[in-house]
């Protein structure tokens, strides 16, 4: 069984890591040094905020350094690297500032919002009443300007765009009215899979006092070290990276649109993020397109959202975006043999 497991992992590494065009917008790749920290000695160790465990001297230094970097990168008054995922970060925010029966306003899943926040997810778990934020499908924007006027606490789940926020190529939630910014650290942000919580002083200190032991016991220190190093990488290279991600997304969207694909928001310049959305009229057709592309080693999700996070990390620019669009066109519109397209995509 040992050899079988190792063989399966090696096959996956060869296929997804070396043979595929990975365009899923919720994925990215770490640099080799950051990735190596996930296999470090830190992965064996344990700590707790009540200082029950000895031997945490260097883990404490890593956490302090990581929080300092996070505050600098995002311009936050407080930072917490302990959330184990973006979903857990969502839970921490909601559970810290709501009680059963309170109203939660957020983007509806029907408008592309995160289902994990709704009735079958965290809202149902915490007994919250969900109301969809006013959303323009034509302009792909929410209207939340009156939130503070009615005493609401505003949280921004930046999971998808966290790297663009850090790289100063997206809106700046903490400067535009959000009390907290939180989410995943492995999408447009090129860190390990996990979460992060950033906030103003008032709301951040409330959360930091509650994370242990309510939501996170041991914080997985190999992940914390990897995230800290990724934050340092983002501080140094993030602006250039985020800018190229957005330029690549715009170039890919335009090339696909010119081929006749149903790319959304053409009149608005297609996208201002890492993500290109094509509307094929429903999930069934979207899955059909995604499965067809997978046969050609082009990996997307079944909503046919295309992300430029990973291909940008691999050094691709406009010329490669034009080539990717051509390969998608040959696969989906021309229905060319997938093996032929696969050879051209390697």
N, C-alpha and C positions, 0 to 999 in steps of 0.2 A: 504493500500500500504506500510505503514511503516513496518508492521510485515512481509510482503512478502519480502521486500528488506533485512531485517535482517536475515530472514530464508535462503535466497539464499546465502548470504555471509557466514553464518554459515555452510551451506552444502559444499561450496567451501573450507572453512578452514579445515573442517573435511577430505574432500577427498584429496586435493592437499597437505595439511599440515601434515596429519597423515597416510594416506592410500597409497600414491603413492611413487614410486621411481622416483624422478625428475632428469632427465638426460639431460635436455635442457642446452646447454653450455652457453647460454646468460642469465641464471638465477642463483640466489644465495639467501641465507637467511641471514638476519641481526640477530645479537644477541638481546635478549629481551630489553636491555637498549637502544640500538641504535634505535630499532623499536619504543620504547615508546616515543622518542622525536618527532616522526612524528605527534603524537597526542597532543603535548604540546601547551601551550599558544602562543608560537611563531608563530604558524600557522595562527593566526588572524591578524598579524601585518604587517606594511608597512614601507618602507624606500626608500630613493633615494639618489644618490651620490651628488646632489646639496644641501643636508641637508634641504630640504623643510619640512620634517616631524620631529617633536620632539618625544622624548620617545624612542630613538634608542640606548641609552647608552650601554645596555648589548648585543644588536645585533651587535654593532660595535666590542665589545670585542670578540664575537664568531667568527666574520669574520676574525679579525686580528689573532686570535689563530689558526683558520683553515688554513689560508694561510701559517702561519709559519710552522705548522705541515706538510703541503703538500710539502713545499720546502725541509724540512728535509727528508721526506720519499722518495721522488723521486730525491733528489739531484738537484733541479731546482733553478734557480736564481729568477724566478717569478712564482707566482701561482694565479689562479683565480677560485673561487668556484661558480661563478654566473651562468654559463651555465646550462640551465634547462634540458638538455639531451645531449647525445653524438652527436646526429644529429645537435643540435644547436651549439655545440662546433666545429663541422666540418664547419658549415656555418660561424661562427665567424672567423675561420682561413682563409677560402677562400675569404670571402668578405673583410677582412682586408689587404690582400696582392695581390689581383688580380684586374684586370679591364676587362670589356667585350672584348672578342677577344683573351685573353691570353690562353695559353696552360696548361691544367691540365693533368699530367701523374699519373695514379694510377692503381691498380690492377683491371682488367676487371671483371665484374660480371660473365662472362663465366669461369673465373679462380677462382671464389670464392670471388671476391671483393664485396664491399658494393654498391648495386644498388642506394642508396640514394645520391651517389656522381656523378652519371653519367647523361646522357642527360635528362632522365626523372626526375632527382632529382636536386641537387644543381647546377651542371654544367650548365644545361639548364636554370635554374632560373637566374644565374649570367652571362650567355652568354659566357661560357668558352668552348674551344675546347678540347675534351677528347681524350687522346691517351693512350692505355694500356701499362703499364710497362712490359718489357720483363719478362716472367714468365715460370718457368720450372714446368710442372705438374708432372714430374717424381720425382723431388726433392722437390717440394712444396716451392720454393724460388723465390724471385724477384731479379733482377739485377739492382741496382740503384746507383752503386758506382760512376758514372760520373755526378751525379746531380749537385753538387756544381761547377764542372768544367765549366758548361754552365750557371752559374749564377742563378740556381734554388733555391728557398726557399723550404726546406724539412720539411714536417709535418708528424708525425707518429700517425695515429689513433689507439690507443692502447685499444680500447673498450673491446675487448675480453680478452686481456692478462694483463690488468692494474694491477691486483692483483699479478700476477707473476712477473711483473717488480718491483713492490713495495717490493715484498718478495725476490728479488735478485735470481730468478730462471728462468730468461728469458734474452734476450738481453737487453741492456741499451740504448735506442734510443738517449737520450740527450748526451751521451758520445760517440755515434757512428755516429754522423753527422746530427742528426735531430735538427732543430731550435726550434721545438715545439712538445710536446706530449700532446694528448688530447683524450677525449672519455667518455664512459659511466662509471658509478661508481657502477654498480650492477651486474656485470658478475663474472669474477674471483676476482674482488675487491668486498668485501662483505658490501657495503654501500647501501644507499637508491637509488632508481631510480633517475638519474640525470646525470650531466656532470661535467667535470673539465678541466681546461686548464693550462698547465705547459710549460715554455719556458725559453730560455736564456734571458738576460736582454733586449737586443735590441728589439726582437720581442715580448716579453712579455709586455713591457711597451707600445708598440704600440697598442696591443690588449686591455690592461686594460683601456687605454684612450678612447676606442671606444665601449666597451661593453654596457655601459649606455650612452645614451638611445637608441642606434641603435638596439641592439639584446635582451637585458634583461632590464625590468623596475624594478619590484619587484622580488627579488631573492628567495622567499619562505624560510623563515628563519627557519622553522621547519626542512626542508630538509638540510639546511646549518649546523644546529646544529648536526643533525644525521650524516652527512658526516664528520664533524670534529671529532666526537667521534669515528667513524669507522676508521679514519686516525690514531687516537691514538691507537686503537686496532691493526691496521696493523703494526704500528711502533713496538709494543711490541711482537706480535705473528706472524707477516706476514711471516717471513722466514720459520718457521716450517710449517705453513699452506701451503704456495706455494710449498714447497718441497714435501709434502704429496700429494697435488693435482696432480703434475706431475707423481709421483710414481704410484698413483692410475690409472691415465690415461694409463700409460704404461702397468700395470698389466691387466686392463680391455681389452685393445687392444690385448694383447697376448692371453688371454683366449678366446676371440672371434675368433681370427685367428686360434687357435688350433681346434676350433669347425668347421672351414671351412667357416666362414663369410668373405666377401670380404673387409677386413680392408686394407686401403691404407698405403703405405710406410713401408711395413714389413722389407725391407732390410735396412731401415734407423732407425730402432728401433720404428717404428709406429708413435711416437709423441714426441714433446718436450714441450708440453703445456698441458692445461686442456682438450683438445679436441681429440676425436677419430672419424675418418671419415670412413664410409663404403660406398662403391660404388655399388649400386644395378642396375646401368645402366640407370637411368633416374628418373624423378620426379614422374611419375605415380607409378612405383614400390616402390619408396621411401615412398610415401603416403600410399600405401597399407600396407607396413611394419609398419609404424608409427601408423596407425589406429588399426592394429592387436595388437601391444604392448599396446596401450592405453586401450584396453579392459581388459588387464591384469594388469592395473594400473602402467604400465611402460611408462613414458612420455618422448618422444623424438620429434625432429622436422622432417619435411618431406624430408629433405636432409639426414636424418639418421646420424646426427652428435650427438655424445654422449659426454656430459660434466661431469666432476667429481667435479665441484665446490661445489655443494650443498651437495652431499653425503659425501664429505670430511668434510664439516662443521658439519655434524651430527656424526662425529667420525669414519667413515668407513675407512678400510684399505684393504690390499691385499686379505684377506680372504673373505671380503664382495664383492670385485670386481669379484672374481672367482664365487661367488654365483649369482651375477647379470648376469654375462655372461651365466651361466647355465639357469637362468630363461628366458633370451632372446632366447637362443637356444631352450628351450622347447616350447616357444611361436611361434617362427618363423619357425624353421626347423622341429621340431617334431609335430607342430600344435596341441599341447595339449590343452585341454579345458581351456579357459581363466579364468574361475572361480576357477579352481584348482590351476593354476599358481598364481592367485591373492591372494589366501590364503597363499601361500608360501612366497609371496613378502612382506607381512605386517610385 
